[in-house]
Amino acid sequence: MALKGNLKDFSITQLLNLIHIAGKTGALYVEGGSDTVAIYFRDGKIAFSQSANQSFDLLKILASYKKIKRAQLVMLQEKFKDLQPAELGLCLVNSGYVSQEEILESLRWYYSGVAKLLFIWEDGFFHFEGAEGAPEGNILVREGLEDLIVEGARRLKEYELLKDEIPSLEMALKFADRPGTNMRSINLSQDEWHVVSYVNPKNTIAQIAQTVRLNEMDIRRVVYALVQAGIVQIIRPATGPVITPGHTFVTQNKEEQKSIVNRLIDRIRAI
């Protein structure tokens, strides 16, 4: 199956659908911007995937999906250092830390997550290498593409809508002069709190996204939610050095959250 081209002409959902229908085995490489993603398939199902910008760490993956406790992470990293993922997985199962199914479930989520990085790529070169297998020493899964394709189409539509609402990430944010009534009952997500802490006319949305490590889709989603809630407004960026937050705003107490935001708004407006 000789297949190569540009995502401008052939979307990732179309590529996945083609591989799924044909039941192909091989590797799909997609290069765009500063990242390269490789997805390996076996009989039209995802077996393994990796991003050049994400180092693969099985223990951190298991911890992120709550299969092992964070407190165990450092100890296990030291105990099983220098092992390939397949060897590490076997040791973890034999030692009773996790089950084989817990490892496979976590990796199915993780490999699918890597593939989802491509959903909002508008440009990038791809090529498919038939019959090419995943690098040795890794743990392979069999993850169907049906749900991934449906989600890809949904995300693409959502991304297009968000781009219409927020065309440029080179704009900045400021707190609304007359915050909406939602400010009286603030209940923000962790990502929204991170973005709020960097709201400043001198910080572009792109700079905030890079600092808090959100991709284009997620930063647009967060900014759109904050705008709709009447918390921030989109403006042209002011000149001057980028200003970083003076505090880390991590709290689950609702009254403390509201107090923090009100103090933050007063501080930024006084600049």
C-alpha positions in Angstrom: 0.0 0.0 0.0 2.0 3.0 -1.3 0.5 6.0 0.3 2.0 9.5 0.9 0.9 13.1 0.7 -0.1 16.1 2.7 -2.8 16.5 5.3 -4.1 19.5 3.3 -5.3 17.0 0.7 -6.0 14.0 2.8 -7.2 14.3 6.4 -6.1 12.1 9.3 -9.6 10.7 9.6 -9.6 9.7 6.0 -6.3 8.0 6.4 -7.5 6.1 9.5 -10.7 5.1 7.7 -8.7 3.8 4.7 -6.4 1.8 6.9 -9.3 0.5 8.9 -11.4 -0.6 5.9 -8.4 -2.2 4.2 -7.3 -3.9 7.4 -3.7 -2.9 6.8 -0.6 -3.7 8.7 2.2 -1.2 8.7 3.4 2.2 10.0 1.9 5.6 9.3 4.4 8.5 9.8 3.1 12.1 10.0 5.5 15.0 10.2 4.3 18.5 10.8 5.7 21.6 12.6 8.0 20.5 15.4 6.6 17.0 15.9 6.6 13.6 14.2 4.0 11.0 15.1 4.3 7.3 14.2 1.3 5.0 14.4 1.8 1.2 13.9 -1.1 -0.9 12.8 -1.8 -4.6 12.7 -4.8 -5.8 10.7 -6.3 -2.4 10.7 -6.0 -1.8 14.4 -3.6 0.3 16.4 -0.7 -1.7 17.8 1.6 1.1 19.0 2.1 4.8 18.6 4.6 7.4 19.6 5.3 11.1 19.3 8.8 12.6 19.0 7.8 15.2 21.5 6.7 12.7 24.2 9.1 10.4 25.8 7.5 7.0 26.4 7.6 6.1 30.1 5.4 3.1 31.0 5.4 3.8 34.7 4.3 7.5 34.3 1.6 6.3 31.9 0.3 3.8 34.5 0.5 6.5 37.2 -1.4 9.0 35.0 -4.3 6.5 34.6 -4.2 5.7 38.3 -3.1 2.1 37.9 -0.2 2.7 40.3 0.1 5.2 43.0 2.1 8.4 42.6 3.9 7.5 45.8 5.1 4.2 44.1 6.4 5.9 41.0 9.9 7.0 42.1 10.5 3.6 43.9 9.5 1.6 40.9 11.5 3.8 38.5 14.6 3.1 40.6 13.8 -0.6 41.1 13.1 -1.4 37.4 15.4 1.2 35.7 16.9 0.5 32.2 14.2 -2.1 31.4 12.4 -2.1 28.0 8.6 -1.6 28.3 7.9 -5.3 27.6 10.3 -6.4 30.2 9.1 -3.8 32.7 5.5 -4.8 32.1 6.2 -8.4 32.8 8.1 -7.5 36.0 5.2 -5.3 37.2 2.7 -8.1 36.6 4.8 -10.8 38.2 5.5 -8.5 41.2 1.7 -7.9 41.7 1.8 -4.2 41.1 -0.7 -4.2 38.2 -2.5 -6.8 36.1 -1.8 -7.5 32.4 -5.2 -6.0 31.5 -4.5 -2.8 33.4 -1.3 -2.3 31.4 -3.0 -3.0 28.1 -6.0 -0.8 29.0 -3.7 2.1 29.9 -1.7 1.6 26.7 -4.8 1.5 24.5 -5.8 4.9 25.9 -2.2 6.3 25.6 -1.7 5.1 22.0 -5.1 6.4 21.0 -4.2 9.7 22.7 -1.0 10.0 20.6 -3.1 9.4 17.4 -5.5 12.1 18.6 -2.7 14.7 18.4 -3.1 14.6 14.7 -6.8 15.5 14.6 -6.2 19.3 14.5 -3.1 19.2 12.3 -3.9 21.2 9.2 -0.6 20.7 7.5 1.9 17.9 7.6 3.5 15.3 5.3 2.6 11.6 5.8 3.6 8.3 4.4 2.6 4.7 5.1 5.1 1.9 5.1 3.3 -1.4 4.6 4.2 -4.4 6.7 6.5 -2.4 9.0 6.3 -3.5 12.6 6.7 -1.5 15.8 10.1 -1.1 17.4 11.2 -4.1 19.4 10.8 -4.2 23.2 7.4 -2.4 23.2 4.1 -3.7 24.4 1.6 -4.0 21.5 -2.2 -3.7 21.8 -5.1 -4.2 19.4 -7.2 -1.0 19.5 -10.0 -0.6 17.0 -10.3 2.5 14.9 -14.1 2.9 14.7 -14.5 5.1 17.8 -11.3 7.0 17.0 -12.5 7.9 13.5 -15.9 9.2 14.9 -14.1 11.2 17.6 -11.7 12.6 15.0 -14.6 13.9 12.8 -16.2 15.4 15.9 -13.0 17.1 17.0 -12.4 18.5 13.6 -15.8 20.1 13.5 -15.4 21.5 17.0 -11.9 22.8 16.0 -13.3 24.6 13.0 -16.0 26.2 15.1 -13.5 27.4 17.7 -11.2 28.8 15.0 -14.2 30.9 13.8 -14.6 32.2 17.3 -10.9 32.7 18.0 -9.2 33.1 14.6 -5.7 34.2 15.9 -3.7 33.0 18.9 -1.6 36.1 18.6 -4.3 38.1 20.4 -4.2 38.7 24.2 -6.6 38.5 27.1 -7.7 40.9 29.7 -10.3 40.5 32.5 -13.7 41.9 31.6 -14.4 45.4 32.7 -17.8 44.3 33.8 -17.5 40.6 34.6 -20.6 38.5 34.0 -22.7 37.1 36.8 -20.8 33.8 36.5 -17.9 35.5 38.4 -20.0 35.2 41.5 -20.0 31.4 41.3 -16.7 30.5 39.8 -16.1 26.8 39.2 -13.1 26.6 36.8 -11.3 23.5 35.6 -7.6 23.0 36.2 -6.7 24.1 32.7 -8.9 27.2 33.1 -7.2 28.1 36.4 -3.8 27.8 34.7 -4.9 30.1 31.9 -6.5 32.6 34.2 -3.3 33.0 36.2 -1.6 34.3 33.0 -4.3 36.7 31.8 -2.5 39.9 31.0 -2.7 42.3 28.0 1.0 41.7 27.4 0.7 37.9 27.2 -0.6 36.5 23.9 -2.9 33.5 23.8 -0.1 31.6 22.0 2.4 32.4 24.8 -0.1 31.3 27.5 -0.7 28.1 25.6 3.0 27.3 25.4 3.6 28.1 29.0 0.7 26.0 30.4 1.3 23.3 27.8 -2.0 23.3 26.0 -2.4 22.5 22.3 -4.3 24.7 19.9 -7.5 22.9 20.4 -7.4 23.0 24.1 -6.3 26.6 24.5 -9.1 27.7 22.1 -11.6 25.7 24.1 -10.5 27.2 27.4 -10.4 30.8 26.1 -13.8 30.4 24.5 -15.3 29.1 27.8 -13.8 32.0 29.7 -15.1 34.5 27.2 -18.6 33.0 27.3 -18.5 33.2 31.1 -17.8 36.9 30.9 -14.5 36.5 32.7 -12.1 37.7 30.0 -12.1 39.7 26.7 -9.9 39.2 23.7 -7.8 42.2 22.8 -4.8 43.2 20.8 -1.6 42.5 22.8 0.0 45.4 24.6 3.7 46.1 24.1 6.3 45.2 26.7 7.9 42.2 28.3 5.8 39.2 29.1 4.6 39.1 32.7 4.4 35.8 34.5 2.0 35.2 37.4 3.1 35.9 40.9 1.2 33.0 42.4 0.2 29.4 41.7 -3.5 29.2 41.8 -4.2 25.6 42.8 -7.0 25.2 45.3 -10.3 23.3 45.5 -11.9 25.7 48.0 -14.6 27.7 46.1 -14.5 30.8 48.3 -10.7 30.9 48.1 -10.9 30.5 44.3 -13.3 33.5 44.1 -11.1 35.6 46.3 -7.9 34.7 44.3 -9.6 35.7 41.0 -10.8 38.9 42.4 -7.4 39.8 43.8 -5.8 38.8 40.5 -8.2 40.9 38.5 -7.5 43.9 40.7 -3.7 43.4 40.4 -3.7 43.1 36.6 -6.0 46.1 36.1 -3.6 48.2 38.2 -0.7 47.5 35.8 
